Structure formats: C-alpha cells, structure tokens
Amino acid sequence: MKATKTESLKVTVIFAGDDAYKASGATATIKIIKETSKFAAKKKVFKVKKSKKYTVTIKSKSEKVINKVKVTLNVKGKKYASNTKNCKAKFNL
C-alpha cells in the first residue's frame, strides 16, 4: 500500500489458532503523516562557453533523505530532469 494522503487507518490482525496456540487478535490505529519536503539549491551563475555540473539536495522537513524522486529544473525555457540518488539530483547544464 502506498500512502497518498494524511490519514488514520485501523488495522486488525487475527490469528485463527492451531493445535499449539490459541486464537487471538488485535486492532491498532496507524497514523500516516505526509511530510513536506525541503529544496536546497545554491544560486549559480555560469558562463555560456561549456556545460556545467549542478547538484540539488532533496530532504524532508525533518532532514531525512528523500530518494527515487524526479527533479526538473527550468533554465531559460529549457528543461533538465534527473532522479535523486542519496538525496542528490545531478544535472549537466
């Protein structure tokens, strides 16, 4: 199951029992919190002569690494896309 929104879910687990163990069950509530992310990128000015490398760091609001997300930069109408690996998206501009 993938969390797509903030919500509370009730989970019920039931064991029917067998020859060695009695039947049992329990109910629990799981609270799903969708946390906002933080985007950290330093302002850069490049000369046009050759391509430059640029790295963007993606972390959650609580400083946890966010992996496997797509990041897109728009530079003067041209789009550059990269996927994060170890919370970093690398671009060749």
Backbone bond lengths (Angstrom), bond angles and torsions (degrees), N, CA, C in turn:
res aa  C-N    CA-C-N  psi(-1)  N-CA   C-N-CA  omega(-1)  CA-C   N-CA-C  phi
1 M - - - 1.443 - - 1.529 108.77 -
2 K 1.301 117.17 137.35 1.451 122.64 -179.91 1.521 109.06 -109.77
3 A 1.334 116.62 130.92 1.455 121.18 179.68 1.522 109.11 -77.75
4 T 1.314 116.57 122.70 1.465 120.83 -179.96 1.522 112.55 -115.94
5 K 1.345 117.26 -9.65 1.461 120.26 179.56 1.520 109.54 -155.57
6 T 1.314 116.28 165.79 1.462 121.54 177.21 1.526 108.18 -78.94
7 E 1.327 115.53 127.91 1.459 120.00 -179.34 1.513 110.51 -166.67
8 S 1.330 116.84 169.67 1.456 123.08 173.41 1.521 107.51 -113.93
9 L 1.320 116.32 132.33 1.458 121.37 -179.87 1.517 109.86 -120.15
10 K 1.331 116.49 140.93 1.462 121.24 174.69 1.515 108.46 -95.16
11 V 1.315 115.77 132.86 1.461 122.01 179.30 1.522 107.94 -120.42
12 T 1.328 115.69 130.06 1.457 120.74 176.85 1.521 108.97 -118.53
13 V 1.316 116.18 127.21 1.465 122.36 179.39 1.518 107.45 -116.04
14 I 1.345 116.60 127.11 1.469 121.29 -178.42 1.516 109.32 -128.87
15 F 1.332 115.33 130.96 1.464 121.84 173.52 1.527 106.39 -110.92
16 A 1.330 116.56 122.38 1.464 121.40 -174.67 1.528 113.23 -71.49
17 G 1.317 116.23 -16.44 1.460 119.89 -179.56 1.523 110.93 91.77
18 D 1.321 115.58 163.57 1.464 121.99 176.00 1.523 108.47 -151.49
19 D 1.327 117.52 -164.43 1.466 121.07 -177.06 1.528 112.48 -64.55
20 A 1.321 118.25 -29.53 1.458 121.37 -176.12 1.529 113.86 -96.16
21 Y 1.342 117.78 -25.66 1.463 120.72 -173.74 1.521 111.50 -129.96
22 K 1.332 116.44 146.39 1.460 122.15 177.00 1.531 110.04 -74.87
23 A 1.307 115.44 158.90 1.466 120.53 174.72 1.525 108.78 -70.00
24 S 1.316 115.82 144.91 1.462 119.62 178.32 1.524 109.76 -153.92
25 G 1.308 115.39 166.61 1.464 120.46 179.67 1.508 110.65 -160.65
26 A 1.320 115.06 161.95 1.460 120.84 178.93 1.518 108.82 -154.30
27 T 1.323 114.76 152.95 1.464 121.33 176.71 1.521 107.88 -125.10
28 A 1.323 115.56 138.56 1.464 121.06 179.09 1.524 109.10 -138.58
29 T 1.320 115.94 156.58 1.462 121.49 176.07 1.520 108.13 -110.30
30 I 1.320 116.20 129.43 1.458 122.59 178.66 1.525 107.51 -110.52
31 K 1.328 116.32 125.71 1.460 120.78 179.59 1.526 108.48 -100.61
32 I 1.328 116.61 123.56 1.462 122.87 179.92 1.523 107.71 -103.38
33 I 1.323 115.39 123.62 1.455 121.35 -179.78 1.516 108.26 -117.53
34 K 1.306 116.33 123.12 1.457 121.09 177.20 1.521 107.13 -90.26
35 E 1.322 115.84 116.07 1.456 120.60 -174.81 1.526 110.81 -95.16
36 T 1.310 116.48 142.40 1.457 120.16 178.13 1.523 109.82 -74.55
37 S 1.306 116.42 152.60 1.459 120.65 -179.77 1.518 110.74 -100.47
38 K 1.326 115.67 164.94 1.457 122.18 -178.54 1.518 107.92 -123.08
39 F 1.294 116.68 135.03 1.457 122.18 -176.61 1.522 107.83 -112.84
40 A 1.350 116.36 119.76 1.464 120.14 -179.98 1.519 109.14 -118.85
41 A 1.305 116.19 115.12 1.467 120.65 178.73 1.521 108.09 -142.92
42 K 1.308 116.08 132.49 1.456 120.61 179.06 1.529 109.38 -81.89
43 K 1.310 115.89 143.56 1.451 120.91 177.66 1.528 108.50 -70.95
44 K 1.314 116.73 131.34 1.464 121.55 -178.11 1.523 110.29 -129.68
45 V 1.311 116.03 146.78 1.458 122.86 171.90 1.523 106.30 -125.85
46 F 1.346 116.96 122.69 1.452 122.20 -177.78 1.518 110.63 -114.60
47 K 1.323 115.72 149.87 1.459 120.35 170.80 1.519 107.21 -82.66
48 V 1.313 117.96 150.15 1.458 123.21 -172.04 1.529 113.03 -74.33
49 K 1.299 120.42 -14.06 1.460 123.58 -169.04 1.523 115.17 -56.33
50 K 1.346 120.66 -43.80 1.468 120.59 178.81 1.524 110.67 -143.89
51 S 1.325 115.40 166.21 1.462 119.21 -176.48 1.526 110.45 -68.63
52 K 1.315 114.89 151.05 1.461 121.83 -178.68 1.517 109.07 -124.56
53 K 1.330 115.88 151.81 1.462 121.57 176.05 1.522 108.27 -95.98
54 Y 1.343 115.16 139.68 1.455 121.56 -178.68 1.514 108.02 -138.88
55 T 1.333 117.32 133.97 1.462 122.16 -177.99 1.526 109.74 -119.66
56 V 1.334 115.39 136.30 1.460 122.74 178.54 1.517 107.77 -117.92
57 T 1.336 117.85 135.80 1.458 122.77 179.62 1.523 109.75 -103.32
58 I 1.339 116.53 131.27 1.469 122.26 -179.53 1.530 108.78 -118.61
59 K 1.342 115.79 119.98 1.464 121.50 177.28 1.524 108.71 -138.22
60 S 1.333 115.78 158.54 1.456 120.03 175.82 1.526 108.93 -75.44
61 K 1.311 115.85 171.85 1.458 121.33 -179.84 1.530 111.15 -59.45
62 S 1.327 116.88 -30.53 1.465 121.31 -179.81 1.533 112.06 -93.59
63 E 1.345 116.76 20.95 1.467 123.95 174.87 1.532 114.41 69.87
64 K 1.338 118.35 20.08 1.462 121.21 175.86 1.524 109.40 -87.75
65 V 1.316 116.52 145.66 1.460 122.98 -178.18 1.524 110.42 -67.34
66 I 1.335 116.61 136.47 1.460 121.85 174.30 1.521 107.25 -112.23
67 N 1.315 116.60 115.50 1.462 122.00 -177.72 1.520 111.23 -110.63
68 K 1.315 114.68 161.79 1.460 123.88 173.32 1.530 112.92 58.77
69 V 1.333 116.25 45.16 1.459 120.62 172.69 1.520 108.49 -122.27
70 K 1.306 115.88 151.24 1.463 121.29 -179.41 1.524 109.42 -90.50
71 V 1.330 116.54 132.43 1.459 122.87 178.83 1.523 107.91 -119.06
72 T 1.323 116.86 134.09 1.459 121.43 179.49 1.521 109.14 -123.28
73 L 1.327 116.21 131.24 1.460 122.17 174.45 1.520 108.65 -108.67
74 N 1.315 116.55 140.14 1.464 121.76 173.65 1.520 107.43 -112.70
75 V 1.318 116.37 117.11 1.461 121.97 179.99 1.518 107.85 -122.88
76 K 1.321 115.78 109.58 1.468 122.86 179.83 1.527 112.21 47.73
77 G 1.322 116.71 47.51 1.458 122.12 176.20 1.518 115.60 85.39
78 K 1.323 118.14 -8.50 1.464 120.96 179.28 1.528 108.50 -102.16
79 K 1.357 116.70 134.51 1.453 121.66 -177.71 1.523 110.79 -98.02
80 Y 1.331 115.58 137.90 1.460 123.29 175.00 1.524 106.94 -124.29
81 A 1.337 118.07 131.98 1.463 121.26 -178.09 1.523 109.96 -123.66
82 S 1.334 115.38 147.52 1.457 121.96 177.96 1.524 108.30 -155.36
83 N 1.322 116.96 153.98 1.460 122.08 174.52 1.524 108.70 -102.94
84 T 1.342 116.39 147.16 1.457 119.61 -178.36 1.523 110.91 -78.74
85 K 1.308 114.73 144.30 1.465 123.33 173.95 1.520 105.33 -140.32
86 N 1.343 117.41 121.42 1.463 122.55 -174.25 1.530 111.13 55.76
87 C 1.298 116.44 43.06 1.472 128.50 177.52 1.521 113.87 66.45
88 K 1.328 119.17 11.62 1.458 121.71 179.97 1.526 111.01 -120.46
89 A 1.314 115.32 136.97 1.468 121.70 173.09 1.517 106.34 -112.22
90 K 1.335 116.78 125.95 1.466 121.19 -177.48 1.515 109.94 -107.34
91 F 1.331 115.53 138.32 1.462 122.42 -178.04 1.504 109.95 -128.70
92 N 1.334 115.95 145.57 1.463 122.70 169.28 1.516 106.90 -110.04
93 L 1.323 116.34 108.29 1.466 121.56 -176.82 1.500 110.83 -94.61
